[in-house]
Amino acid sequence: MASEVRSSKTSTSSNAPTMVDQKEFWRGRKKQFGIAVGASFVLIQLLFLTTLCYLFGSIYRQGTRIHNLKVLAVDYDGGIIGQSLRGAYENLAAPSFPGLEFKSTEDGYAEVSDVVEAVRRGDYWAAVYTHAGASTRLSAALAGGDDASTYNSSAAVTYVWNEIRYATVAAGSIKGNMETLISVSRAVYTRLNGTAALSSLAQTDPAAVAAYLNPIQASSINIKPSPQAAKTVYNTIPMVMGIIMQFFFLMAVNGVASSLQLYSHLPFAQNLLVRAALSLVYTLVGALCQSAYFWAFRESREQPGSVFALVWMCLWLYQHVQFLVFDVATTFIPLSFVPFFVLSWVIANVTSTIAPFELAPAFYRWAYALPAHETWLVLMTIWSGGAVNRLYRALPIMFAWVAVMAPCAFVALRWRCKKAVEAAAEEAERKEKERAEIVRKEVGDLQERKEKDRAGHPDADGAASEEMEGRRELEYFPSVPTPFENTLRKVFSA
């Protein structure tokens, strides 16, 4: 036993490469290894550097572009409260504050409903207006009596906003700043009219004193309340998931189809039919699942079933576009560079939805052409009940992607099948050459043996011929009977 162990160790050590062998192995490979790894090192660093710079560049110094968010302001009061609102904006006007555009009733805003509709259409991010007769009601309340007891300070100034339109921007840059504007309006009112109001104040009337201390309070009209917490990520993570799902599935489909030799053995029409069916069915189911988790985590937000169906169809179109894009990309882009394309495509799409273009440098407006941005606009319109309607632009762009990428996918599949057929033919030719070489060597060996044995064995020629025939047959089949042997012979001899 000990001798066997020693012999085993000796054989193992003898098989292990020596230092000289390792040096010989690395000769000519070090340079190749260094160049390949170094190129990958640099390219991957550059990839992440450029994509993340692009992403962060879209929100760089975003606070200095808040003034691009336009807010409509209409003074229906025409008194001291309207003056206070205007004075408050003069104090707050800055690049970090939404830009107010003061309009009059003569500009097409004769009714409050016109103001609300302007925000609903998406002409403005928000609107603020003073109520008609607000200053008169406040003056009467300061005098005490029934007017003081019925005075409602929140009926002086109202702002209108849409919570579902870029939820983080609406909650932070719009709602918060509108609350600040009305709070400053209260301070401006005290500065402009505080002394006069105090002289007419019924100081013995608690309701009048309350009106004096809190003359203006904010009230709001929310176009589409969205209490669910998940709304803060609607425009980011789901957009990415719709892209990644298609890439993973296509890689799986391509791998299975290649391993089963579908591209090289099935007619092009059948491959096209299978590909088209997979693209439609998979994206339909994927969009259904994505719509389902929107629906499942809506919390207390009320939505009719029609909204679910519309979201489903919108996401189906979006995912189908992404499927076509990756179908073309994975065909013509070398496999080693596919991850570069995937990451760049994901970052470009999510950057187009992470924030409104009003808050990004003008360069980023090229992303109007990206499917993720237009899909997000359609989703906002659906969820807000038709508000901020940009379907006239979003749907043509989305269907343009389908119109362009579908023929490209057709060409890509034809090219893929052509290359697969060529590769299969080359492989068959290589195997045939190897088989012919093996047969040639065997024939040569047998011929040599026959010549050596001819002098002493007269029957060697017949035996050698029989052995050669046996070897040729054994090349394809075992010597013992096997199940379906006749069928196998027909298949492999065809």
Beta strands, then each sheet from edge to edge (+ up, - down):
strand 1: 70-75
strand 2: 99-103
strand 3: 126-130
strand 4: 157-161
strand 5: 218-222
sheet 1: 2+ 1+ 3+ 4- 5-
end
